[in-house]
Amino acid sequence: MITKFLLPEDRIPTTWYNVLADLPKPVPPMLHPGTREPLTPADLAPLFPEALIAQEFSTEAEIDIPGAVIDVYRQWRPSPLVRAHRLERALDTPARIYFKYEGVSPAGSHKPNTAVPQAYYNKQAGVQKLTTETGAGQWGSSLALACSYFGLECEVFMVKVSYQQKPYRRGLMETFGATVHASPSELTDSGLAALAADPDATGSLGLAISEAVEAAVKSGGRAKYALGSVLNHVLMHQTVIGQEALLQMELAEDYPDVVIGAAGGGSNFGGLVLPFLREQLAGGRSVQAIAVEPASCPTLTQGRYEYDFGDTAGLTPLTMMHTLGHDFVPPSIHAGGLRYHGMAPIISALKDLDLLQARAVAQTACFEAGTLFARNEGIVPAPESTHAVRVAIDEALACKESGEARTILFTLSGHGHFDMQAYIDYFAGKLKD
Ligand SMILES: *Cc1c(COP(=O)(O)O)cnc(C)c1O
């Protein structure tokens, strides 16, 4: 009875997969916020280095991963694929449940998979500092880690409610050498405007993005900006997850009927699912792909598919995506990484093409699932990841009803060791849906 399907370091993928090469219909282009004309690579130059802009616009199916990036990936990749035998028994389900565990990275989530190449390309381009936003702190700590590896300064605008709720994430970012500000801050015009409107504003990802973008644009070229999800190049970097999972499912002599991931901006979900969709689009086996989001921030299930800004202040390009509106401020649930008003254009387009489904789940049901998972598999899921766990368990329970032995694969996108207050609140019955 094999539990962990492990690959050696020499099976770390050497290319990232770009789904834009294979989509039946092109993804609508981003638009310039001023002119509303399709965005050109030059428009992004103040924010990103040339290599990442080229990746953002690329329609090549495969892009080489630089050796220096692979050398960092070696610290935790290939990540394990685990068969959840004990959870299967606890659920008394005929389903086979596998999870791809991304919590083994130094920051505890999938986010270093893109933070590392982003820091690398910025360093190559002579940039000295990266600015960014963070919600729960997962992305900020991943970028802080990557910046420390490549000798870059890192400035993080952290959504104020998380800054207050998650002091240890802030401590981790500072340990990796980053400077962290609560957002809204008094350091940017967008922050000052938000504080003028509401001195007690608890912030949002959209606002923190405005602040980080503004700080980069006003740096006189010293700093650039990094985004932890949503963009094409970010989803592409995360495809190392699904490419490894394909090989590991082969080791398990199995293939998923259903693939599941929690979706905030869509990067860990896309990272797992896109390589499986590649097989499907090439005439191989098809999979049921399910993106899971919080009921309190139901971007894919209830948002409109239209052009919207990625940030609150309207500084970013207009993106065709499922959106709740760029001024939407979601309730302060514990899954901070899922509190984003928009969704990756790639994931939005796939939803529009019916190549994936979306499901919204309530917070307490997620912690119930996360707790059951921890008690059987020994890993405490990040609050974001509990969304994927919830739907994986629901699918396994449906198999118990129907007697079908389906194969279920999900990303356990991170561990929850910095989020124990969320579990404590759940046990105390204090969580609201
Ligand atoms: C950030 C985060 C997410 C959500 O972001 P995606 O880009 O949708 O993957 C999910 N899980 C964890 C652990 C995260 O840190």
The ligand as an ORCA input file, in Angstrom:
! r2SCAN-3c Opt
* xyz 0 1
  C      -2.690     32.465     -1.958
  C      -3.193     31.148     -1.639
  C      -4.280     30.580     -2.322
  C      -5.070     31.333     -3.335
  O      -4.362     31.856     -4.426
  P      -4.409     31.206     -5.853
  O      -3.673     32.135     -6.718
  O      -5.859     31.084     -6.232
  O      -3.754     29.885     -5.746
  C      -4.658     29.298     -2.014
  N      -4.017     28.592     -1.055
  C      -2.973     29.098     -0.368
  C      -2.325     28.258      0.678
  C      -2.523     30.382     -0.649
  O      -1.495     30.878      0.011
*
